[in-house]
Each structure stands twice: as structure tokens, then as C-alpha cells.
Amino acid sequence: MVLVDHQIGLLSGVRDIPVGELKHNVVALARAATVLGIPLVVTTTAAESMWGPTTPELPHPFS
């Protein structure tokens, strides 16, 4: 499963779903994939500058 650009700075642009609900859904999906042994890839764009880090609630494979 690939999760693209779930970053703090980009969440402010979401208009069609409440940000809290989006975060809850994405985190639940990522956790389910992890439990089921589905490989999880999380990508970012400009994480060190403009858009900020990945949403901290997402599971991180190296933590």
C-alpha cells in the first residue's frame, strides 16, 4: 500500500472531509495493512521545508 503526501502542511488544503476524520481513516487503513502484513510505503514531498513531516499518527516501520 502506498500513502502519498499525508503531511501536516497538506492537510490544511482538504475541504471535502473533516481533517480529523481523514487522519483517523488513513491511520486505521495503515494499521490494518501493517497487521495484515501488507507492505506499507509512505512518501512525502518537501518534508524538510514547505509541507512539513508526515502525520505523526501514521505507523512508522522504522520506529
CHARMM internal coordinates of N, CA and C (Angstrom, degrees):
IC EDIT
DIST 1 N 1 CA 1.4201
DIST 1 CA 1 C 1.5269
ANGL 1 N 1 CA 1 C 107.49
DIST 1 C 2 N 1.3101
ANGL 1 CA 1 C 2 N 115.81
DIHE 1 N 1 CA 1 C 2 N 137.54
DIST 2 N 2 CA 1.4623
ANGL 1 C 2 N 2 CA 121.08
DIHE 1 CA 1 C 2 N 2 CA 179.34
DIST 2 CA 2 C 1.5295
ANGL 2 N 2 CA 2 C 108.88
DIHE 1 C 2 N 2 CA 2 C -116.02
DIST 2 C 3 N 1.3172
ANGL 2 CA 2 C 3 N 115.96
DIHE 2 N 2 CA 2 C 3 N 125.03
DIST 3 N 3 CA 1.4627
ANGL 2 C 3 N 3 CA 122.26
DIHE 2 CA 2 C 3 N 3 CA 175.06
DIST 3 CA 3 C 1.5234
ANGL 3 N 3 CA 3 C 107.12
DIHE 2 C 3 N 3 CA 3 C -109.80
DIST 3 C 4 N 1.3204
ANGL 3 CA 3 C 4 N 116.01
DIHE 3 N 3 CA 3 C 4 N 119.77
DIST 4 N 4 CA 1.4633
ANGL 3 C 4 N 4 CA 120.89
DIHE 3 CA 3 C 4 N 4 CA -173.04
DIST 4 CA 4 C 1.5299
ANGL 4 N 4 CA 4 C 110.67
DIHE 3 C 4 N 4 CA 4 C -110.24
DIST 4 C 5 N 1.3181
ANGL 4 CA 4 C 5 N 115.40
DIHE 4 N 4 CA 4 C 5 N 124.71
DIST 5 N 5 CA 1.4714
ANGL 4 C 5 N 5 CA 123.59
DIHE 4 CA 4 C 5 N 5 CA 170.34
DIST 5 CA 5 C 1.5283
ANGL 5 N 5 CA 5 C 115.22
DIHE 4 C 5 N 5 CA 5 C 59.61
DIST 5 C 6 N 1.3078
ANGL 5 CA 5 C 6 N 117.64
DIHE 5 N 5 CA 5 C 6 N 42.13
DIST 6 N 6 CA 1.4692
ANGL 5 C 6 N 6 CA 120.56
DIHE 5 CA 5 C 6 N 6 CA 173.40
DIST 6 CA 6 C 1.5271
ANGL 6 N 6 CA 6 C 107.37
DIHE 5 C 6 N 6 CA 6 C -89.24
DIST 6 C 7 N 1.3384
ANGL 6 CA 6 C 7 N 114.05
DIHE 6 N 6 CA 6 C 7 N 73.56
DIST 7 N 7 CA 1.4497
ANGL 6 C 7 N 7 CA 122.17
DIHE 6 CA 6 C 7 N 7 CA -173.95
DIST 7 CA 7 C 1.5194
ANGL 7 N 7 CA 7 C 110.64
DIHE 6 C 7 N 7 CA 7 C -115.11
DIST 7 C 8 N 1.3097
ANGL 7 CA 7 C 8 N 114.75
DIHE 7 N 7 CA 7 C 8 N 152.92
DIST 8 N 8 CA 1.4558
ANGL 7 C 8 N 8 CA 121.69
DIHE 7 CA 7 C 8 N 8 CA -176.40
DIST 8 CA 8 C 1.5295
ANGL 8 N 8 CA 8 C 111.54
DIHE 7 C 8 N 8 CA 8 C -54.36
DIST 8 C 9 N 1.3101
ANGL 8 CA 8 C 9 N 118.28
DIHE 8 N 8 CA 8 C 9 N -47.85
DIST 9 N 9 CA 1.4564
ANGL 8 C 9 N 9 CA 121.80
DIHE 8 CA 8 C 9 N 9 CA -177.30
DIST 9 CA 9 C 1.5161
ANGL 9 N 9 CA 9 C 113.92
DIHE 8 C 9 N 9 CA 9 C -68.05
DIST 9 C 10 N 1.3107
ANGL 9 CA 9 C 10 N 117.96
DIHE 9 N 9 CA 9 C 10 N -28.85
DIST 10 N 10 CA 1.4606
ANGL 9 C 10 N 10 CA 120.72
DIHE 9 CA 9 C 10 N 10 CA -179.18
DIST 10 CA 10 C 1.5283
ANGL 10 N 10 CA 10 C 112.36
DIHE 9 C 10 N 10 CA 10 C -82.44
DIST 10 C 11 N 1.3162
ANGL 10 CA 10 C 11 N 117.64
DIHE 10 N 10 CA 10 C 11 N -21.15
DIST 11 N 11 CA 1.4646
ANGL 10 C 11 N 11 CA 119.96
DIHE 10 CA 10 C 11 N 11 CA 179.51
DIST 11 CA 11 C 1.5270
ANGL 11 N 11 CA 11 C 111.96
DIHE 10 C 11 N 11 CA 11 C -63.90
DIST 11 C 12 N 1.3183
ANGL 11 CA 11 C 12 N 116.95
DIHE 11 N 11 CA 11 C 12 N -26.30
DIST 12 N 12 CA 1.4668
ANGL 11 C 12 N 12 CA 119.89
DIHE 11 CA 11 C 12 N 12 CA -179.00
DIST 12 CA 12 C 1.5289
ANGL 12 N 12 CA 12 C 112.41
DIHE 11 C 12 N 12 CA 12 C -66.67
DIST 12 C 13 N 1.3112
ANGL 12 CA 12 C 13 N 117.63
DIHE 12 N 12 CA 12 C 13 N -17.45
DIST 13 N 13 CA 1.4588
ANGL 12 C 13 N 13 CA 120.94
DIHE 12 CA 12 C 13 N 13 CA -179.89
DIST 13 CA 13 C 1.5157
ANGL 13 N 13 CA 13 C 114.06
DIHE 12 C 13 N 13 CA 13 C -88.81
DIST 13 C 14 N 1.3171
ANGL 13 CA 13 C 14 N 117.88
DIHE 13 N 13 CA 13 C 14 N -5.64
DIST 14 N 14 CA 1.4618
ANGL 13 C 14 N 14 CA 121.46
DIHE 13 CA 13 C 14 N 14 CA -179.21
DIST 14 CA 14 C 1.5210
ANGL 14 N 14 CA 14 C 109.38
DIHE 13 C 14 N 14 CA 14 C -74.98
DIST 14 C 15 N 1.3248
ANGL 14 CA 14 C 15 N 116.94
DIHE 14 N 14 CA 14 C 15 N 128.64
DIST 15 N 15 CA 1.4541
ANGL 14 C 15 N 15 CA 120.85
DIHE 14 CA 14 C 15 N 15 CA -176.83
DIST 15 CA 15 C 1.5360
ANGL 15 N 15 CA 15 C 113.51
DIHE 14 C 15 N 15 CA 15 C -122.67
DIST 15 C 16 N 1.3440
ANGL 15 CA 15 C 16 N 118.79
DIHE 15 N 15 CA 15 C 16 N -18.23
DIST 16 N 16 CA 1.4583
ANGL 15 C 16 N 16 CA 119.68
DIHE 15 CA 15 C 16 N 16 CA -172.41
DIST 16 CA 16 C 1.5292
ANGL 16 N 16 CA 16 C 114.75
DIHE 15 C 16 N 16 CA 16 C -96.97
DIST 16 C 17 N 1.3337
ANGL 16 CA 16 C 17 N 117.52
DIHE 16 N 16 CA 16 C 17 N 1.10
DIST 17 N 17 CA 1.4567
ANGL 16 C 17 N 17 CA 122.86
DIHE 16 CA 16 C 17 N 17 CA 177.65
DIST 17 CA 17 C 1.5341
ANGL 17 N 17 CA 17 C 106.70
DIHE 16 C 17 N 17 CA 17 C -152.87
DIST 17 C 18 N 1.3276
ANGL 17 CA 17 C 18 N 118.35
DIHE 17 N 17 CA 17 C 18 N 142.35
DIST 18 N 18 CA 1.4636
ANGL 17 C 18 N 18 CA 118.32
DIHE 17 CA 17 C 18 N 18 CA 176.95
DIST 18 CA 18 C 1.5340
ANGL 18 N 18 CA 18 C 111.09
DIHE 17 C 18 N 18 CA 18 C -59.74
DIST 18 C 19 N 1.3226
ANGL 18 CA 18 C 19 N 116.99
DIHE 18 N 18 CA 18 C 19 N 139.33
DIST 19 N 19 CA 1.4663
ANGL 18 C 19 N 19 CA 121.83
DIHE 18 CA 18 C 19 N 19 CA -176.07
DIST 19 CA 19 C 1.5306
ANGL 19 N 19 CA 19 C 111.32
DIHE 18 C 19 N 19 CA 19 C -57.25
DIST 19 C 20 N 1.3180
ANGL 19 CA 19 C 20 N 118.00
DIHE 19 N 19 CA 19 C 20 N -40.86
DIST 20 N 20 CA 1.4601
ANGL 19 C 20 N 20 CA 120.97
DIHE 19 CA 19 C 20 N 20 CA 178.66
DIST 20 CA 20 C 1.5159
ANGL 20 N 20 CA 20 C 112.44
DIHE 19 C 20 N 20 CA 20 C -60.76
DIST 20 C 21 N 1.3149
ANGL 20 CA 20 C 21 N 116.32
DIHE 20 N 20 CA 20 C 21 N -39.64
DIST 21 N 21 CA 1.4650
ANGL 20 C 21 N 21 CA 121.21
DIHE 20 CA 20 C 21 N 21 CA 179.02
DIST 21 CA 21 C 1.5265
ANGL 21 N 21 CA 21 C 110.67
DIHE 20 C 21 N 21 CA 21 C -68.90
DIST 21 C 22 N 1.3269
ANGL 21 CA 21 C 22 N 116.68
DIHE 21 N 21 CA 21 C 22 N -41.11
DIST 22 N 22 CA 1.4675
ANGL 21 C 22 N 22 CA 121.05
DIHE 21 CA 21 C 22 N 22 CA 177.38
DIST 22 CA 22 C 1.5235
ANGL 22 N 22 CA 22 C 110.32
DIHE 21 C 22 N 22 CA 22 C -59.99
DIST 22 C 23 N 1.3419
ANGL 22 CA 22 C 23 N 116.30
DIHE 22 N 22 CA 22 C 23 N -48.75
DIST 23 N 23 CA 1.4674
ANGL 22 C 23 N 23 CA 120.03
DIHE 22 CA 22 C 23 N 23 CA 179.83
DIST 23 CA 23 C 1.5151
ANGL 23 N 23 CA 23 C 111.07
DIHE 22 C 23 N 23 CA 23 C -60.45
DIST 23 C 24 N 1.3269
ANGL 23 CA 23 C 24 N 117.06
DIHE 23 N 23 CA 23 C 24 N -43.81
DIST 24 N 24 CA 1.4641
ANGL 23 C 24 N 24 CA 121.36
DIHE 23 CA 23 C 24 N 24 CA 179.19
DIST 24 CA 24 C 1.5334
ANGL 24 N 24 CA 24 C 110.75
DIHE 23 C 24 N 24 CA 24 C -59.26
DIST 24 C 25 N 1.3313
ANGL 24 CA 24 C 25 N 117.15
DIHE 24 N 24 CA 24 C 25 N -46.35
DIST 25 N 25 CA 1.4620
ANGL 24 C 25 N 25 CA 121.60
DIHE 24 CA 24 C 25 N 25 CA -178.64
DIST 25 CA 25 C 1.5261
ANGL 25 N 25 CA 25 C 112.20
DIHE 24 C 25 N 25 CA 25 C -64.43
DIST 25 C 26 N 1.3282
ANGL 25 CA 25 C 26 N 116.82
DIHE 25 N 25 CA 25 C 26 N -44.55
DIST 26 N 26 CA 1.4649
ANGL 25 C 26 N 26 CA 120.60
DIHE 25 CA 25 C 26 N 26 CA -178.65
DIST 26 CA 26 C 1.5309
ANGL 26 N 26 CA 26 C 111.02
DIHE 25 C 26 N 26 CA 26 C -66.64
DIST 26 C 27 N 1.3245
ANGL 26 CA 26 C 27 N 116.95
DIHE 26 N 26 CA 26 C 27 N -42.45
DIST 27 N 27 CA 1.4652
ANGL 26 C 27 N 27 CA 120.93
DIHE 26 CA 26 C 27 N 27 CA 178.94
DIST 27 CA 27 C 1.5241
ANGL 27 N 27 CA 27 C 110.09
DIHE 26 C 27 N 27 CA 27 C -64.37
DIST 27 C 28 N 1.3252
ANGL 27 CA 27 C 28 N 117.90
DIHE 27 N 27 CA 27 C 28 N -42.70
DIST 28 N 28 CA 1.4681
ANGL 27 C 28 N 28 CA 120.98
DIHE 27 CA 27 C 28 N 28 CA 178.46
DIST 28 CA 28 C 1.5208
ANGL 28 N 28 CA 28 C 110.88
DIHE 27 C 28 N 28 CA 28 C -62.51
DIST 28 C 29 N 1.3190
ANGL 28 CA 28 C 29 N 117.77
DIHE 28 N 28 CA 28 C 29 N -41.89
DIST 29 N 29 CA 1.4551
ANGL 28 C 29 N 29 CA 122.07
DIHE 28 CA 28 C 29 N 29 CA 178.35
DIST 29 CA 29 C 1.5328
ANGL 29 N 29 CA 29 C 110.98
DIHE 28 C 29 N 29 CA 29 C -63.62
DIST 29 C 30 N 1.3233
ANGL 29 CA 29 C 30 N 116.49
DIHE 29 N 29 CA 29 C 30 N -44.04
DIST 30 N 30 CA 1.4680
ANGL 29 C 30 N 30 CA 120.59
DIHE 29 CA 29 C 30 N 30 CA 179.77
DIST 30 CA 30 C 1.5293
ANGL 30 N 30 CA 30 C 111.14
DIHE 29 C 30 N 30 CA 30 C -65.27
DIST 30 C 31 N 1.3138
ANGL 30 CA 30 C 31 N 117.49
DIHE 30 N 30 CA 30 C 31 N -41.49
DIST 31 N 31 CA 1.4713
ANGL 30 C 31 N 31 CA 120.61
DIHE 30 CA 30 C 31 N 31 CA 178.77
DIST 31 CA 31 C 1.5205
ANGL 31 N 31 CA 31 C 111.20
DIHE 30 C 31 N 31 CA 31 C -65.85
DIST 31 C 32 N 1.3238
ANGL 31 CA 31 C 32 N 116.81
DIHE 31 N 31 CA 31 C 32 N -40.38
DIST 32 N 32 CA 1.4710
ANGL 31 C 32 N 32 CA 120.26
DIHE 31 CA 31 C 32 N 32 CA 177.71
DIST 32 CA 32 C 1.5259
ANGL 32 N 32 CA 32 C 110.42
DIHE 31 C 32 N 32 CA 32 C -62.30
DIST 32 C 33 N 1.3267
ANGL 32 CA 32 C 33 N 116.93
DIHE 32 N 32 CA 32 C 33 N -43.11
DIST 33 N 33 CA 1.4633
ANGL 32 C 33 N 33 CA 120.59
DIHE 32 CA 32 C 33 N 33 CA 178.21
DIST 33 CA 33 C 1.5233
ANGL 33 N 33 CA 33 C 110.53
DIHE 32 C 33 N 33 CA 33 C -60.89
DIST 33 C 34 N 1.3277
ANGL 33 CA 33 C 34 N 116.57
DIHE 33 N 33 CA 33 C 34 N -42.03
DIST 34 N 34 CA 1.4628
ANGL 33 C 34 N 34 CA 120.82
DIHE 33 CA 33 C 34 N 34 CA 179.94
DIST 34 CA 34 C 1.5264
ANGL 34 N 34 CA 34 C 110.86
DIHE 33 C 34 N 34 CA 34 C -63.29
DIST 34 C 35 N 1.3107
ANGL 34 CA 34 C 35 N 116.75
DIHE 34 N 34 CA 34 C 35 N -46.01
DIST 35 N 35 CA 1.4715
ANGL 34 C 35 N 35 CA 121.34
DIHE 34 CA 34 C 35 N 35 CA 179.89
DIST 35 CA 35 C 1.5278
ANGL 35 N 35 CA 35 C 111.04
DIHE 34 C 35 N 35 CA 35 C -62.65
DIST 35 C 36 N 1.3222
ANGL 35 CA 35 C 36 N 116.87
DIHE 35 N 35 CA 35 C 36 N -37.35
DIST 36 N 36 CA 1.4577
ANGL 35 C 36 N 36 CA 121.34
DIHE 35 CA 35 C 36 N 36 CA -178.67
DIST 36 CA 36 C 1.5228
ANGL 36 N 36 CA 36 C 113.33
DIHE 35 C 36 N 36 CA 36 C -82.71
DIST 36 C 37 N 1.3165
ANGL 36 CA 36 C 37 N 116.85
DIHE 36 N 36 CA 36 C 37 N -1.32
DIST 37 N 37 CA 1.4625
ANGL 36 C 37 N 37 CA 120.45
DIHE 36 CA 36 C 37 N 37 CA 178.68
DIST 37 CA 37 C 1.5175
ANGL 37 N 37 CA 37 C 114.10
DIHE 36 C 37 N 37 CA 37 C 77.40
DIST 37 C 38 N 1.3192
ANGL 37 CA 37 C 38 N 116.74
DIHE 37 N 37 CA 37 C 38 N 18.78
DIST 38 N 38 CA 1.4645
ANGL 37 C 38 N 38 CA 120.93
DIHE 37 CA 37 C 38 N 38 CA 177.53
DIST 38 CA 38 C 1.5236
ANGL 38 N 38 CA 38 C 107.98
DIHE 37 C 38 N 38 CA 38 C -82.13
DIST 38 C 39 N 1.3218
ANGL 38 CA 38 C 39 N 117.43
DIHE 38 N 38 CA 38 C 39 N 126.00
DIST 39 N 39 CA 1.4753
ANGL 38 C 39 N 39 CA 119.06
DIHE 38 CA 38 C 39 N 39 CA 178.97
DIST 39 CA 39 C 1.5251
ANGL 39 N 39 CA 39 C 110.91
DIHE 38 C 39 N 39 CA 39 C -56.87
DIST 39 C 40 N 1.3196
ANGL 39 CA 39 C 40 N 115.88
DIHE 39 N 39 CA 39 C 40 N 138.43
DIST 40 N 40 CA 1.4561
ANGL 39 C 40 N 40 CA 122.47
DIHE 39 CA 39 C 40 N 40 CA -176.64
DIST 40 CA 40 C 1.5244
ANGL 40 N 40 CA 40 C 109.02
DIHE 39 C 40 N 40 CA 40 C -121.83
DIST 40 C 41 N 1.3245
ANGL 40 CA 40 C 41 N 115.67
DIHE 40 N 40 CA 40 C 41 N 124.55
DIST 41 N 41 CA 1.4618
ANGL 40 C 41 N 41 CA 122.29
DIHE 40 CA 40 C 41 N 41 CA 176.93
DIST 41 CA 41 C 1.5192
ANGL 41 N 41 CA 41 C 107.20
DIHE 40 C 41 N 41 CA 41 C -118.84
DIST 41 C 42 N 1.3278
ANGL 41 CA 41 C 42 N 116.83
DIHE 41 N 41 CA 41 C 42 N 125.15
DIST 42 N 42 CA 1.4550
ANGL 41 C 42 N 42 CA 122.19
DIHE 41 CA 41 C 42 N 42 CA 178.21
DIST 42 CA 42 C 1.5202
ANGL 42 N 42 CA 42 C 107.67
DIHE 41 C 42 N 42 CA 42 C -115.53
DIST 42 C 43 N 1.3373
ANGL 42 CA 42 C 43 N 116.47
DIHE 42 N 42 CA 42 C 43 N 120.40
DIST 43 N 43 CA 1.4628
ANGL 42 C 43 N 43 CA 120.42
DIHE 42 CA 42 C 43 N 43 CA -178.68
DIST 43 CA 43 C 1.5215
ANGL 43 N 43 CA 43 C 110.72
DIHE 42 C 43 N 43 CA 43 C -111.97
DIST 43 C 44 N 1.3202
ANGL 43 CA 43 C 44 N 115.97
DIHE 43 N 43 CA 43 C 44 N 157.78
DIST 44 N 44 CA 1.4585
ANGL 43 C 44 N 44 CA 121.80
DIHE 43 CA 43 C 44 N 44 CA 178.74
DIST 44 CA 44 C 1.5235
ANGL 44 N 44 CA 44 C 110.47
DIHE 43 C 44 N 44 CA 44 C -136.41
DIST 44 C 45 N 1.3208
ANGL 44 CA 44 C 45 N 114.41
DIHE 44 N 44 CA 44 C 45 N 163.10
DIST 45 N 45 CA 1.4558
ANGL 44 C 45 N 45 CA 122.07
DIHE 44 CA 44 C 45 N 45 CA 173.81
DIST 45 CA 45 C 1.5256
ANGL 45 N 45 CA 45 C 107.25
DIHE 44 C 45 N 45 CA 45 C -126.09
DIST 45 C 46 N 1.2923
ANGL 45 CA 45 C 46 N 117.38
DIHE 45 N 45 CA 45 C 46 N 125.71
DIST 46 N 46 CA 1.4676
ANGL 45 C 46 N 46 CA 123.00
DIHE 45 CA 45 C 46 N 46 CA 177.14
DIST 46 CA 46 C 1.5301
ANGL 46 N 46 CA 46 C 111.93
DIHE 45 C 46 N 46 CA 46 C 52.37
DIST 46 C 47 N 1.3226
ANGL 46 CA 46 C 47 N 116.66
DIHE 46 N 46 CA 46 C 47 N 44.70
DIST 47 N 47 CA 1.4701
ANGL 46 C 47 N 47 CA 121.57
DIHE 46 CA 46 C 47 N 47 CA -177.37
DIST 47 CA 47 C 1.5242
ANGL 47 N 47 CA 47 C 112.72
DIHE 46 C 47 N 47 CA 47 C -65.73
DIST 47 C 48 N 1.3041
ANGL 47 CA 47 C 48 N 117.48
DIHE 47 N 47 CA 47 C 48 N -27.37
DIST 48 N 48 CA 1.4674
ANGL 47 C 48 N 48 CA 120.87
DIHE 47 CA 47 C 48 N 48 CA -178.61
DIST 48 CA 48 C 1.5222
ANGL 48 N 48 CA 48 C 112.66
DIHE 47 C 48 N 48 CA 48 C -87.40
DIST 48 C 49 N 1.3261
ANGL 48 CA 48 C 49 N 116.53
DIHE 48 N 48 CA 48 C 49 N -2.44
DIST 49 N 49 CA 1.4655
ANGL 48 C 49 N 49 CA 117.83
DIHE 48 CA 48 C 49 N 49 CA -178.19
DIST 49 CA 49 C 1.5254
ANGL 49 N 49 CA 49 C 111.04
DIHE 48 C 49 N 49 CA 49 C -138.52
DIST 49 C 50 N 1.2895
ANGL 49 CA 49 C 50 N 116.64
DIHE 49 N 49 CA 49 C 50 N -98.21
DIST 50 N 50 CA 1.4502
ANGL 49 C 50 N 50 CA 123.09
DIHE 49 CA 49 C 50 N 50 CA -166.07
DIST 50 CA 50 C 1.5332
ANGL 50 N 50 CA 50 C 115.14
DIHE 49 C 50 N 50 CA 50 C -61.96
DIST 50 C 51 N 1.3133
ANGL 50 CA 50 C 51 N 119.76
DIHE 50 N 50 CA 50 C 51 N -48.95
DIST 51 N 51 CA 1.4616
ANGL 50 C 51 N 51 CA 121.54
DIHE 50 CA 50 C 51 N 51 CA -171.30
DIST 51 CA 51 C 1.5207
ANGL 51 N 51 CA 51 C 114.53
DIHE 50 C 51 N 51 CA 51 C -97.03
DIST 51 C 52 N 1.2743
ANGL 51 CA 51 C 52 N 117.63
DIHE 51 N 51 CA 51 C 52 N -10.28
DIST 52 N 52 CA 1.4592
ANGL 51 C 52 N 52 CA 120.16
DIHE 51 CA 51 C 52 N 52 CA 176.03
DIST 52 CA 52 C 1.5232
ANGL 52 N 52 CA 52 C 113.52
DIHE 51 C 52 N 52 CA 52 C 79.66
DIST 52 C 53 N 1.3236
ANGL 52 CA 52 C 53 N 115.42
DIHE 52 N 52 CA 52 C 53 N -178.26
DIST 53 N 53 CA 1.4614
ANGL 52 C 53 N 53 CA 120.25
DIHE 52 CA 52 C 53 N 53 CA -174.75
DIST 53 CA 53 C 1.5308
ANGL 53 N 53 CA 53 C 112.27
DIHE 52 C 53 N 53 CA 53 C -74.53
DIST 53 C 54 N 1.3085
ANGL 53 CA 53 C 54 N 114.06
DIHE 53 N 53 CA 53 C 54 N 169.09
DIST 54 N 54 CA 1.4623
ANGL 53 C 54 N 54 CA 121.24
DIHE 53 CA 53 C 54 N 54 CA 174.07
DIST 54 CA 54 C 1.5220
ANGL 54 N 54 CA 54 C 109.15
DIHE 53 C 54 N 54 CA 54 C -62.62
DIST 54 C 55 N 1.3116
ANGL 54 CA 54 C 55 N 116.08
DIHE 54 N 54 CA 54 C 55 N 149.40
DIST 55 N 55 CA 1.4568
ANGL 54 C 55 N 55 CA 121.41
DIHE 54 CA 54 C 55 N 55 CA 177.19
DIST 55 CA 55 C 1.5291
ANGL 55 N 55 CA 55 C 108.62
DIHE 54 C 55 N 55 CA 55 C -50.93
DIST 55 C 56 N 1.3234
ANGL 55 CA 55 C 56 N 118.47
DIHE 55 N 55 CA 55 C 56 N 122.72
DIST 56 N 56 CA 1.4684
ANGL 55 C 56 N 56 CA 121.14
DIHE 55 CA 55 C 56 N 56 CA -172.49
DIST 56 CA 56 C 1.5317
ANGL 56 N 56 CA 56 C 114.08
DIHE 55 C 56 N 56 CA 56 C -64.24
DIST 56 C 57 N 1.3237
ANGL 56 CA 56 C 57 N 118.84
DIHE 56 N 56 CA 56 C 57 N -19.91
DIST 57 N 57 CA 1.4547
ANGL 56 C 57 N 57 CA 120.97
DIHE 56 CA 56 C 57 N 57 CA -179.69
DIST 57 CA 57 C 1.5257
ANGL 57 N 57 CA 57 C 113.30
DIHE 56 C 57 N 57 CA 57 C -73.94
DIST 57 C 58 N 1.3388
ANGL 57 CA 57 C 58 N 116.95
DIHE 57 N 57 CA 57 C 58 N -16.36
DIST 58 N 58 CA 1.4648
ANGL 57 C 58 N 58 CA 119.34
DIHE 57 CA 57 C 58 N 58 CA 179.99
DIST 58 CA 58 C 1.5279
ANGL 58 N 58 CA 58 C 110.04
DIHE 57 C 58 N 58 CA 58 C -67.52
DIST 58 C 59 N 1.3435
ANGL 58 CA 58 C 59 N 116.57
DIHE 58 N 58 CA 58 C 59 N 141.50
DIST 59 N 59 CA 1.4679
ANGL 58 C 59 N 59 CA 117.52
DIHE 58 CA 58 C 59 N 59 CA 175.91
DIST 59 CA 59 C 1.5218
ANGL 59 N 59 CA 59 C 110.34
DIHE 58 C 59 N 59 CA 59 C -66.97
DIST 59 C 60 N 1.3164
ANGL 59 CA 59 C 60 N 115.88
DIHE 59 N 59 CA 59 C 60 N 138.57
DIST 60 N 60 CA 1.4582
ANGL 59 C 60 N 60 CA 121.17
DIHE 59 CA 59 C 60 N 60 CA 179.84
DIST 60 CA 60 C 1.5262
ANGL 60 N 60 CA 60 C 108.16
DIHE 59 C 60 N 60 CA 60 C -111.79
DIST 60 C 61 N 1.3201
ANGL 60 CA 60 C 61 N 117.16
DIHE 60 N 60 CA 60 C 61 N 123.39
DIST 61 N 61 CA 1.4707
ANGL 60 C 61 N 61 CA 119.35
DIHE 60 CA 60 C 61 N 61 CA -175.70
DIST 61 CA 61 C 1.5166
ANGL 61 N 61 CA 61 C 114.49
DIHE 60 C 61 N 61 CA 61 C -64.60
DIST 61 C 62 N 1.3450
ANGL 61 CA 61 C 62 N 117.71
DIHE 61 N 61 CA 61 C 62 N -20.31
DIST 62 N 62 CA 1.4647
ANGL 61 C 62 N 62 CA 119.32
DIHE 61 CA 61 C 62 N 62 CA -176.27
DIST 62 CA 62 C 1.5283
ANGL 62 N 62 CA 62 C 112.86
DIHE 61 C 62 N 62 CA 62 C -104.11
DIST 62 C 63 N 1.3204
ANGL 62 CA 62 C 63 N 117.78
DIHE 62 N 62 CA 62 C 63 N 7.96
DIST 63 N 63 CA 1.4691
ANGL 62 C 63 N 63 CA 118.94
DIHE 62 CA 62 C 63 N 63 CA -178.40
DIST 63 CA 63 C 1.5114
ANGL 63 N 63 CA 63 C 111.21
DIHE 62 C 63 N 63 CA 63 C -98.55
END
COOR INIT
IC SEED 1 N 1 CA 1 C
IC BUILD
